[in-house]
């Protein structure tokens, strides 16, 4: 087993995070923006605030880096390549998006079911495509 290439991990994480953020913007702002605005208004808020958008961007970068970190960690067992990257993206999606969305958005009923479903499925695309992009950057020394 080779030594982890930290520089490539960070670079891959940044690329993955950018993909996370681009897909997130397309799904949650461009496509679902009006539904989010309605949902926020129902909770007494005006929609996405600047701080929420910044926080979402930082979260995307962290999520992308975690996906690549998981990819690097599971490569020795599953082998390098897209299938392993998909596994890493799925792990991030399940723990970081699916479960929190089920708990806070669906079980607690904070947002409508359709919005919860659409944003969660959009995030699946986000996590898997980000992990694939970041993993493509990562190479061992």
Phi and psi in radians as a Rosetta constraint file:
Dihedral C 1 N 2 CA 2 C 2 CIRCULARHARMONIC -1.377 0.35
Dihedral N 2 CA 2 C 2 N 3 CIRCULARHARMONIC 2.887 0.35
Dihedral C 2 N 3 CA 3 C 3 CIRCULARHARMONIC -1.355 0.35
Dihedral N 3 CA 3 C 3 N 4 CIRCULARHARMONIC 2.483 0.35
Dihedral C 3 N 4 CA 4 C 4 CIRCULARHARMONIC -1.134 0.35
Dihedral N 4 CA 4 C 4 N 5 CIRCULARHARMONIC 2.340 0.35
Dihedral C 4 N 5 CA 5 C 5 CIRCULARHARMONIC -1.577 0.35
Dihedral N 5 CA 5 C 5 N 6 CIRCULARHARMONIC 1.625 0.35
Dihedral C 5 N 6 CA 6 C 6 CIRCULARHARMONIC -1.090 0.35
Dihedral N 6 CA 6 C 6 N 7 CIRCULARHARMONIC -0.682 0.35
Dihedral C 6 N 7 CA 7 C 7 CIRCULARHARMONIC -1.071 0.35
Dihedral N 7 CA 7 C 7 N 8 CIRCULARHARMONIC -0.774 0.35
Dihedral C 7 N 8 CA 8 C 8 CIRCULARHARMONIC -1.218 0.35
Dihedral N 8 CA 8 C 8 N 9 CIRCULARHARMONIC -0.589 0.35
Dihedral C 8 N 9 CA 9 C 9 CIRCULARHARMONIC -1.087 0.35
Dihedral N 9 CA 9 C 9 N 10 CIRCULARHARMONIC -0.814 0.35
Dihedral C 9 N 10 CA 10 C 10 CIRCULARHARMONIC -1.139 0.35
Dihedral N 10 CA 10 C 10 N 11 CIRCULARHARMONIC -0.781 0.35
Dihedral C 10 N 11 CA 11 C 11 CIRCULARHARMONIC -1.084 0.35
Dihedral N 11 CA 11 C 11 N 12 CIRCULARHARMONIC -0.811 0.35
Dihedral C 11 N 12 CA 12 C 12 CIRCULARHARMONIC -1.083 0.35
Dihedral N 12 CA 12 C 12 N 13 CIRCULARHARMONIC -0.667 0.35
Dihedral C 12 N 13 CA 13 C 13 CIRCULARHARMONIC -1.110 0.35
Dihedral N 13 CA 13 C 13 N 14 CIRCULARHARMONIC -0.705 0.35
Dihedral C 13 N 14 CA 14 C 14 CIRCULARHARMONIC -1.153 0.35
Dihedral N 14 CA 14 C 14 N 15 CIRCULARHARMONIC -0.722 0.35
Dihedral C 14 N 15 CA 15 C 15 CIRCULARHARMONIC -1.113 0.35
Dihedral N 15 CA 15 C 15 N 16 CIRCULARHARMONIC -0.822 0.35
Dihedral C 15 N 16 CA 16 C 16 CIRCULARHARMONIC -1.043 0.35
Dihedral N 16 CA 16 C 16 N 17 CIRCULARHARMONIC -0.740 0.35
Dihedral C 16 N 17 CA 17 C 17 CIRCULARHARMONIC -1.099 0.35
Dihedral N 17 CA 17 C 17 N 18 CIRCULARHARMONIC -0.668 0.35
Dihedral C 17 N 18 CA 18 C 18 CIRCULARHARMONIC -1.130 0.35
Dihedral N 18 CA 18 C 18 N 19 CIRCULARHARMONIC -0.708 0.35
Dihedral C 18 N 19 CA 19 C 19 CIRCULARHARMONIC -1.130 0.35
Dihedral N 19 CA 19 C 19 N 20 CIRCULARHARMONIC -0.773 0.35
Dihedral C 19 N 20 CA 20 C 20 CIRCULARHARMONIC -0.906 0.35
Dihedral N 20 CA 20 C 20 N 21 CIRCULARHARMONIC -0.873 0.35
Dihedral C 20 N 21 CA 21 C 21 CIRCULARHARMONIC -1.196 0.35
Dihedral N 21 CA 21 C 21 N 22 CIRCULARHARMONIC -0.666 0.35
Dihedral C 21 N 22 CA 22 C 22 CIRCULARHARMONIC -1.148 0.35
Dihedral N 22 CA 22 C 22 N 23 CIRCULARHARMONIC -0.832 0.35
Dihedral C 22 N 23 CA 23 C 23 CIRCULARHARMONIC -1.143 0.35
Dihedral N 23 CA 23 C 23 N 24 CIRCULARHARMONIC -0.705 0.35
Dihedral C 23 N 24 CA 24 C 24 CIRCULARHARMONIC -1.039 0.35
Dihedral N 24 CA 24 C 24 N 25 CIRCULARHARMONIC -0.779 0.35
Dihedral C 24 N 25 CA 25 C 25 CIRCULARHARMONIC -1.064 0.35
Dihedral N 25 CA 25 C 25 N 26 CIRCULARHARMONIC -0.813 0.35
Dihedral C 25 N 26 CA 26 C 26 CIRCULARHARMONIC -1.071 0.35
Dihedral N 26 CA 26 C 26 N 27 CIRCULARHARMONIC -0.759 0.35
Dihedral C 26 N 27 CA 27 C 27 CIRCULARHARMONIC -1.286 0.35
Dihedral N 27 CA 27 C 27 N 28 CIRCULARHARMONIC -0.952 0.35
Dihedral C 27 N 28 CA 28 C 28 CIRCULARHARMONIC -1.517 0.35
Dihedral N 28 CA 28 C 28 N 29 CIRCULARHARMONIC -0.361 0.35
Dihedral C 28 N 29 CA 29 C 29 CIRCULARHARMONIC -1.817 0.35
Dihedral N 29 CA 29 C 29 N 30 CIRCULARHARMONIC -0.947 0.35
Dihedral C 29 N 30 CA 30 C 30 CIRCULARHARMONIC -1.257 0.35
Dihedral N 30 CA 30 C 30 N 31 CIRCULARHARMONIC -0.889 0.35
Dihedral C 30 N 31 CA 31 C 31 CIRCULARHARMONIC -1.471 0.35
Dihedral N 31 CA 31 C 31 N 32 CIRCULARHARMONIC -0.847 0.35
Dihedral C 31 N 32 CA 32 C 32 CIRCULARHARMONIC -1.774 0.35
Dihedral N 32 CA 32 C 32 N 33 CIRCULARHARMONIC 0.100 0.35
Dihedral C 32 N 33 CA 33 C 33 CIRCULARHARMONIC -0.878 0.35
Dihedral N 33 CA 33 C 33 N 34 CIRCULARHARMONIC -0.880 0.35
Dihedral C 33 N 34 CA 34 C 34 CIRCULARHARMONIC -1.071 0.35
Dihedral N 34 CA 34 C 34 N 35 CIRCULARHARMONIC -0.642 0.35
Dihedral C 34 N 35 CA 35 C 35 CIRCULARHARMONIC -1.204 0.35
Dihedral N 35 CA 35 C 35 N 36 CIRCULARHARMONIC -0.668 0.35
Dihedral C 35 N 36 CA 36 C 36 CIRCULARHARMONIC -1.103 0.35
Dihedral N 36 CA 36 C 36 N 37 CIRCULARHARMONIC -0.730 0.35
Dihedral C 36 N 37 CA 37 C 37 CIRCULARHARMONIC -1.043 0.35
Dihedral N 37 CA 37 C 37 N 38 CIRCULARHARMONIC -0.788 0.35
Dihedral C 37 N 38 CA 38 C 38 CIRCULARHARMONIC -1.073 0.35
Dihedral N 38 CA 38 C 38 N 39 CIRCULARHARMONIC -0.777 0.35
Dihedral C 38 N 39 CA 39 C 39 CIRCULARHARMONIC -1.094 0.35
Dihedral N 39 CA 39 C 39 N 40 CIRCULARHARMONIC -0.732 0.35
Dihedral C 39 N 40 CA 40 C 40 CIRCULARHARMONIC -1.156 0.35
Dihedral N 40 CA 40 C 40 N 41 CIRCULARHARMONIC -0.704 0.35
Dihedral C 40 N 41 CA 41 C 41 CIRCULARHARMONIC -1.065 0.35
Dihedral N 41 CA 41 C 41 N 42 CIRCULARHARMONIC -0.668 0.35
Dihedral C 41 N 42 CA 42 C 42 CIRCULARHARMONIC -1.089 0.35
Dihedral N 42 CA 42 C 42 N 43 CIRCULARHARMONIC -0.465 0.35
Dihedral C 42 N 43 CA 43 C 43 CIRCULARHARMONIC -1.633 0.35
Dihedral N 43 CA 43 C 43 N 44 CIRCULARHARMONIC 0.027 0.35
Dihedral C 43 N 44 CA 44 C 44 CIRCULARHARMONIC 1.519 0.35
Dihedral N 44 CA 44 C 44 N 45 CIRCULARHARMONIC 0.372 0.35
Dihedral C 44 N 45 CA 45 C 45 CIRCULARHARMONIC -2.053 0.35
Dihedral N 45 CA 45 C 45 N 46 CIRCULARHARMONIC 2.833 0.35
Dihedral C 45 N 46 CA 46 C 46 CIRCULARHARMONIC -1.575 0.35
Dihedral N 46 CA 46 C 46 N 47 CIRCULARHARMONIC 0.024 0.35
Dihedral C 46 N 47 CA 47 C 47 CIRCULARHARMONIC 2.069 0.35
Dihedral N 47 CA 47 C 47 N 48 CIRCULARHARMONIC -2.842 0.35
Dihedral C 47 N 48 CA 48 C 48 CIRCULARHARMONIC -1.165 0.35
Dihedral N 48 CA 48 C 48 N 49 CIRCULARHARMONIC 2.194 0.35
Dihedral C 48 N 49 CA 49 C 49 CIRCULARHARMONIC -1.565 0.35
Dihedral N 49 CA 49 C 49 N 50 CIRCULARHARMONIC 2.899 0.35
Dihedral C 49 N 50 CA 50 C 50 CIRCULARHARMONIC -1.030 0.35
Dihedral N 50 CA 50 C 50 N 51 CIRCULARHARMONIC -0.743 0.35
Dihedral C 50 N 51 CA 51 C 51 CIRCULARHARMONIC -1.117 0.35
Dihedral N 51 CA 51 C 51 N 52 CIRCULARHARMONIC -0.624 0.35
Dihedral C 51 N 52 CA 52 C 52 CIRCULARHARMONIC -1.193 0.35
Dihedral N 52 CA 52 C 52 N 53 CIRCULARHARMONIC -0.686 0.35
Dihedral C 52 N 53 CA 53 C 53 CIRCULARHARMONIC -1.158 0.35
Dihedral N 53 CA 53 C 53 N 54 CIRCULARHARMONIC -0.712 0.35
Dihedral C 53 N 54 CA 54 C 54 CIRCULARHARMONIC -1.129 0.35
Dihedral N 54 CA 54 C 54 N 55 CIRCULARHARMONIC -0.794 0.35
Dihedral C 54 N 55 CA 55 C 55 CIRCULARHARMONIC -1.058 0.35
Dihedral N 55 CA 55 C 55 N 56 CIRCULARHARMONIC -0.672 0.35
Dihedral C 55 N 56 CA 56 C 56 CIRCULARHARMONIC -1.129 0.35
Dihedral N 56 CA 56 C 56 N 57 CIRCULARHARMONIC -0.704 0.35
Dihedral C 56 N 57 CA 57 C 57 CIRCULARHARMONIC -1.109 0.35
Dihedral N 57 CA 57 C 57 N 58 CIRCULARHARMONIC -0.759 0.35
Dihedral C 57 N 58 CA 58 C 58 CIRCULARHARMONIC -1.138 0.35
Dihedral N 58 CA 58 C 58 N 59 CIRCULARHARMONIC -0.740 0.35
Dihedral C 58 N 59 CA 59 C 59 CIRCULARHARMONIC -1.065 0.35
Dihedral N 59 CA 59 C 59 N 60 CIRCULARHARMONIC -0.682 0.35
Dihedral C 59 N 60 CA 60 C 60 CIRCULARHARMONIC -1.082 0.35
Dihedral N 60 CA 60 C 60 N 61 CIRCULARHARMONIC -0.739 0.35
Dihedral C 60 N 61 CA 61 C 61 CIRCULARHARMONIC -1.133 0.35
Dihedral N 61 CA 61 C 61 N 62 CIRCULARHARMONIC -0.719 0.35
Dihedral C 61 N 62 CA 62 C 62 CIRCULARHARMONIC -1.152 0.35
Dihedral N 62 CA 62 C 62 N 63 CIRCULARHARMONIC -0.789 0.35
Dihedral C 62 N 63 CA 63 C 63 CIRCULARHARMONIC -1.043 0.35
Dihedral N 63 CA 63 C 63 N 64 CIRCULARHARMONIC -0.724 0.35
Dihedral C 63 N 64 CA 64 C 64 CIRCULARHARMONIC -1.115 0.35
Dihedral N 64 CA 64 C 64 N 65 CIRCULARHARMONIC -0.731 0.35
Dihedral C 64 N 65 CA 65 C 65 CIRCULARHARMONIC -1.154 0.35
Dihedral N 65 CA 65 C 65 N 66 CIRCULARHARMONIC -0.699 0.35
Dihedral C 65 N 66 CA 66 C 66 CIRCULARHARMONIC -1.121 0.35
Dihedral N 66 CA 66 C 66 N 67 CIRCULARHARMONIC -0.701 0.35
Dihedral C 66 N 67 CA 67 C 67 CIRCULARHARMONIC -1.059 0.35
Dihedral N 67 CA 67 C 67 N 68 CIRCULARHARMONIC -0.757 0.35
Dihedral C 67 N 68 CA 68 C 68 CIRCULARHARMONIC -1.217 0.35
Dihedral N 68 CA 68 C 68 N 69 CIRCULARHARMONIC -0.654 0.35
Dihedral C 68 N 69 CA 69 C 69 CIRCULARHARMONIC -1.064 0.35
Dihedral N 69 CA 69 C 69 N 70 CIRCULARHARMONIC -0.760 0.35
Dihedral C 69 N 70 CA 70 C 70 CIRCULARHARMONIC -1.115 0.35
Dihedral N 70 CA 70 C 70 N 71 CIRCULARHARMONIC -0.766 0.35
Dihedral C 70 N 71 CA 71 C 71 CIRCULARHARMONIC -0.959 0.35
Dihedral N 71 CA 71 C 71 N 72 CIRCULARHARMONIC -0.850 0.35
Dihedral C 71 N 72 CA 72 C 72 CIRCULARHARMONIC -1.059 0.35
Dihedral N 72 CA 72 C 72 N 73 CIRCULARHARMONIC -0.696 0.35
Dihedral C 72 N 73 CA 73 C 73 CIRCULARHARMONIC -1.213 0.35
Dihedral N 73 CA 73 C 73 N 74 CIRCULARHARMONIC -0.578 0.35
Dihedral C 73 N 74 CA 74 C 74 CIRCULARHARMONIC -1.678 0.35
Dihedral N 74 CA 74 C 74 N 75 CIRCULARHARMONIC -0.131 0.35
Dihedral C 74 N 75 CA 75 C 75 CIRCULARHARMONIC -0.929 0.35
Dihedral N 75 CA 75 C 75 N 76 CIRCULARHARMONIC -0.769 0.35
Dihedral C 75 N 76 CA 76 C 76 CIRCULARHARMONIC -1.069 0.35
Dihedral N 76 CA 76 C 76 N 77 CIRCULARHARMONIC -0.528 0.35
Dihedral C 76 N 77 CA 77 C 77 CIRCULARHARMONIC -1.517 0.35
Dihedral N 77 CA 77 C 77 N 78 CIRCULARHARMONIC -0.730 0.35
Dihedral C 77 N 78 CA 78 C 78 CIRCULARHARMONIC -1.789 0.35
Dihedral N 78 CA 78 C 78 N 79 CIRCULARHARMONIC -0.216 0.35
Dihedral C 78 N 79 CA 79 C 79 CIRCULARHARMONIC 1.561 0.35
Dihedral N 79 CA 79 C 79 N 80 CIRCULARHARMONIC 2.703 0.35
Dihedral C 79 N 80 CA 80 C 80 CIRCULARHARMONIC -1.285 0.35
Dihedral N 80 CA 80 C 80 N 81 CIRCULARHARMONIC 2.585 0.35
Dihedral C 80 N 81 CA 81 C 81 CIRCULARHARMONIC 2.367 0.35
Dihedral N 81 CA 81 C 81 N 82 CIRCULARHARMONIC -3.130 0.35
Dihedral C 81 N 82 CA 82 C 82 CIRCULARHARMONIC -1.126 0.35
Dihedral N 82 CA 82 C 82 N 83 CIRCULARHARMONIC -0.626 0.35
Dihedral C 82 N 83 CA 83 C 83 CIRCULARHARMONIC -1.089 0.35
Dihedral N 83 CA 83 C 83 N 84 CIRCULARHARMONIC -0.752 0.35
Dihedral C 83 N 84 CA 84 C 84 CIRCULARHARMONIC -1.153 0.35
Dihedral N 84 CA 84 C 84 N 85 CIRCULARHARMONIC -0.667 0.35
Dihedral C 84 N 85 CA 85 C 85 CIRCULARHARMONIC -1.100 0.35
Dihedral N 85 CA 85 C 85 N 86 CIRCULARHARMONIC -0.685 0.35
Dihedral C 85 N 86 CA 86 C 86 CIRCULARHARMONIC -1.098 0.35
Dihedral N 86 CA 86 C 86 N 87 CIRCULARHARMONIC -0.737 0.35
Dihedral C 86 N 87 CA 87 C 87 CIRCULARHARMONIC -1.025 0.35
Dihedral N 87 CA 87 C 87 N 88 CIRCULARHARMONIC -0.757 0.35
Dihedral C 87 N 88 CA 88 C 88 CIRCULARHARMONIC -1.114 0.35
Dihedral N 88 CA 88 C 88 N 89 CIRCULARHARMONIC -0.767 0.35
Dihedral C 88 N 89 CA 89 C 89 CIRCULARHARMONIC -1.096 0.35
Dihedral N 89 CA 89 C 89 N 90 CIRCULARHARMONIC -0.709 0.35
Dihedral C 89 N 90 CA 90 C 90 CIRCULARHARMONIC -1.112 0.35
Dihedral N 90 CA 90 C 90 N 91 CIRCULARHARMONIC -0.689 0.35
Dihedral C 90 N 91 CA 91 C 91 CIRCULARHARMONIC -1.071 0.35
Dihedral N 91 CA 91 C 91 N 92 CIRCULARHARMONIC -0.790 0.35
Dihedral C 91 N 92 CA 92 C 92 CIRCULARHARMONIC -1.119 0.35
Dihedral N 92 CA 92 C 92 N 93 CIRCULARHARMONIC -0.733 0.35
Dihedral C 92 N 93 CA 93 C 93 CIRCULARHARMONIC -1.106 0.35
Dihedral N 93 CA 93 C 93 N 94 CIRCULARHARMONIC -0.795 0.35
Dihedral C 93 N 94 CA 94 C 94 CIRCULARHARMONIC -1.105 0.35
Dihedral N 94 CA 94 C 94 N 95 CIRCULARHARMONIC -0.895 0.35
Dihedral C 94 N 95 CA 95 C 95 CIRCULARHARMONIC -1.356 0.35
Dihedral N 95 CA 95 C 95 N 96 CIRCULARHARMONIC -0.668 0.35
Dihedral C 95 N 96 CA 96 C 96 CIRCULARHARMONIC -1.635 0.35
Dihedral N 96 CA 96 C 96 N 97 CIRCULARHARMONIC -0.294 0.35
Dihedral C 96 N 97 CA 97 C 97 CIRCULARHARMONIC -2.256 0.35
Dihedral N 97 CA 97 C 97 N 98 CIRCULARHARMONIC -0.998 0.35
Dihedral C 97 N 98 CA 98 C 98 CIRCULARHARMONIC -1.006 0.35
Dihedral N 98 CA 98 C 98 N 99 CIRCULARHARMONIC -0.972 0.35
Dihedral C 98 N 99 CA 99 C 99 CIRCULARHARMONIC -1.096 0.35
Dihedral N 99 CA 99 C 99 N 100 CIRCULARHARMONIC -0.835 0.35
Dihedral C 99 N 100 CA 100 C 100 CIRCULARHARMONIC -1.062 0.35
Dihedral N 100 CA 100 C 100 N 101 CIRCULARHARMONIC -0.683 0.35
Dihedral C 100 N 101 CA 101 C 101 CIRCULARHARMONIC -1.138 0.35
Dihedral N 101 CA 101 C 101 N 102 CIRCULARHARMONIC -0.701 0.35
Dihedral C 101 N 102 CA 102 C 102 CIRCULARHARMONIC -1.080 0.35
Dihedral N 102 CA 102 C 102 N 103 CIRCULARHARMONIC -0.750 0.35
Dihedral C 102 N 103 CA 103 C 103 CIRCULARHARMONIC -1.245 0.35
Dihedral N 103 CA 103 C 103 N 104 CIRCULARHARMONIC -0.988 0.35
Dihedral C 103 N 104 CA 104 C 104 CIRCULARHARMONIC -1.464 0.35
Dihedral N 104 CA 104 C 104 N 105 CIRCULARHARMONIC -0.636 0.35
Dihedral C 104 N 105 CA 105 C 105 CIRCULARHARMONIC -1.589 0.35
Dihedral N 105 CA 105 C 105 N 106 CIRCULARHARMONIC -0.665 0.35
Dihedral C 105 N 106 CA 106 C 106 CIRCULARHARMONIC -1.680 0.35
Dihedral N 106 CA 106 C 106 N 107 CIRCULARHARMONIC -0.973 0.35
Dihedral C 106 N 107 CA 107 C 107 CIRCULARHARMONIC -1.138 0.35
Dihedral N 107 CA 107 C 107 N 108 CIRCULARHARMONIC -0.766 0.35
Dihedral C 107 N 108 CA 108 C 108 CIRCULARHARMONIC -1.419 0.35
Dihedral N 108 CA 108 C 108 N 109 CIRCULARHARMONIC -0.174 0.35
Dihedral C 108 N 109 CA 109 C 109 CIRCULARHARMONIC 1.175 0.35
Dihedral N 109 CA 109 C 109 N 110 CIRCULARHARMONIC 0.571 0.35
Dihedral C 109 N 110 CA 110 C 110 CIRCULARHARMONIC -1.250 0.35
Dihedral N 110 CA 110 C 110 N 111 CIRCULARHARMONIC -0.542 0.35
Dihedral C 110 N 111 CA 111 C 111 CIRCULARHARMONIC -2.339 0.35
Dihedral N 111 CA 111 C 111 N 112 CIRCULARHARMONIC 2.768 0.35
Dihedral C 111 N 112 CA 112 C 112 CIRCULARHARMONIC -1.057 0.35
Dihedral N 112 CA 112 C 112 N 113 CIRCULARHARMONIC 2.630 0.35
Dihedral C 112 N 113 CA 113 C 113 CIRCULARHARMONIC -0.986 0.35
Dihedral N 113 CA 113 C 113 N 114 CIRCULARHARMONIC -0.758 0.35
Dihedral C 113 N 114 CA 114 C 114 CIRCULARHARMONIC -1.081 0.35
Dihedral N 114 CA 114 C 114 N 115 CIRCULARHARMONIC -0.757 0.35
Dihedral C 114 N 115 CA 115 C 115 CIRCULARHARMONIC -1.128 0.35
Dihedral N 115 CA 115 C 115 N 116 CIRCULARHARMONIC -0.750 0.35
Dihedral C 115 N 116 CA 116 C 116 CIRCULARHARMONIC -1.058 0.35
Dihedral N 116 CA 116 C 116 N 117 CIRCULARHARMONIC -0.806 0.35
Dihedral C 116 N 117 CA 117 C 117 CIRCULARHARMONIC -1.092 0.35
Dihedral N 117 CA 117 C 117 N 118 CIRCULARHARMONIC -0.844 0.35
Dihedral C 117 N 118 CA 118 C 118 CIRCULARHARMONIC -1.137 0.35
Dihedral N 118 CA 118 C 118 N 119 CIRCULARHARMONIC -0.754 0.35
Dihedral C 118 N 119 CA 119 C 119 CIRCULARHARMONIC -1.215 0.35
Dihedral N 119 CA 119 C 119 N 120 CIRCULARHARMONIC -0.593 0.35
Dihedral C 119 N 120 CA 120 C 120 CIRCULARHARMONIC -1.219 0.35
Dihedral N 120 CA 120 C 120 N 121 CIRCULARHARMONIC -0.727 0.35
Dihedral C 120 N 121 CA 121 C 121 CIRCULARHARMONIC -1.193 0.35
Dihedral N 121 CA 121 C 121 N 122 CIRCULARHARMONIC -0.660 0.35
Dihedral C 121 N 122 CA 122 C 122 CIRCULARHARMONIC -1.069 0.35
Dihedral N 122 CA 122 C 122 N 123 CIRCULARHARMONIC -0.665 0.35
Dihedral C 122 N 123 CA 123 C 123 CIRCULARHARMONIC -1.216 0.35
Dihedral N 123 CA 123 C 123 N 124 CIRCULARHARMONIC -0.462 0.35
Dihedral C 123 N 124 CA 124 C 124 CIRCULARHARMONIC -1.104 0.35
Dihedral N 124 CA 124 C 124 N 125 CIRCULARHARMONIC -0.793 0.35
Dihedral C 124 N 125 CA 125 C 125 CIRCULARHARMONIC -1.078 0.35
Dihedral N 125 CA 125 C 125 N 126 CIRCULARHARMONIC -0.744 0.35
Dihedral C 125 N 126 CA 126 C 126 CIRCULARHARMONIC -1.027 0.35
Dihedral N 126 CA 126 C 126 N 127 CIRCULARHARMONIC -0.879 0.35
Dihedral C 126 N 127 CA 127 C 127 CIRCULARHARMONIC -1.187 0.35
Dihedral N 127 CA 127 C 127 N 128 CIRCULARHARMONIC -0.766 0.35
Dihedral C 127 N 128 CA 128 C 128 CIRCULARHARMONIC -1.231 0.35
Dihedral N 128 CA 128 C 128 N 129 CIRCULARHARMONIC -0.795 0.35
Dihedral C 128 N 129 CA 129 C 129 CIRCULARHARMONIC -1.161 0.35
Dihedral N 129 CA 129 C 129 N 130 CIRCULARHARMONIC -0.646 0.35
Dihedral C 129 N 130 CA 130 C 130 CIRCULARHARMONIC -1.126 0.35
Dihedral N 130 CA 130 C 130 N 131 CIRCULARHARMONIC -0.765 0.35
Dihedral C 130 N 131 CA 131 C 131 CIRCULARHARMONIC -1.108 0.35
Dihedral N 131 CA 131 C 131 N 132 CIRCULARHARMONIC -0.710 0.35
Dihedral C 131 N 132 CA 132 C 132 CIRCULARHARMONIC -1.091 0.35
Dihedral N 132 CA 132 C 132 N 133 CIRCULARHARMONIC -0.762 0.35
Dihedral C 132 N 133 CA 133 C 133 CIRCULARHARMONIC -1.146 0.35
Dihedral N 133 CA 133 C 133 N 134 CIRCULARHARMONIC -0.789 0.35
Dihedral C 133 N 134 CA 134 C 134 CIRCULARHARMONIC -1.170 0.35
Dihedral N 134 CA 134 C 134 N 135 CIRCULARHARMONIC -0.679 0.35
Dihedral C 134 N 135 CA 135 C 135 CIRCULARHARMONIC -1.160 0.35
Dihedral N 135 CA 135 C 135 N 136 CIRCULARHARMONIC -0.549 0.35
Dihedral C 135 N 136 CA 136 C 136 CIRCULARHARMONIC -1.135 0.35
Dihedral N 136 CA 136 C 136 N 137 CIRCULARHARMONIC -0.447 0.35
Dihedral C 136 N 137 CA 137 C 137 CIRCULARHARMONIC -1.411 0.35
Dihedral N 137 CA 137 C 137 N 138 CIRCULARHARMONIC -0.570 0.35
Dihedral C 137 N 138 CA 138 C 138 CIRCULARHARMONIC -1.272 0.35
Dihedral N 138 CA 138 C 138 N 139 CIRCULARHARMONIC 2.294 0.35
Dihedral C 138 N 139 CA 139 C 139 CIRCULARHARMONIC -2.421 0.35
Dihedral N 139 CA 139 C 139 N 140 CIRCULARHARMONIC 2.520 0.35
Dihedral C 139 N 140 CA 140 C 140 CIRCULARHARMONIC -1.253 0.35
Dihedral N 140 CA 140 C 140 N 141 CIRCULARHARMONIC 2.787 0.35
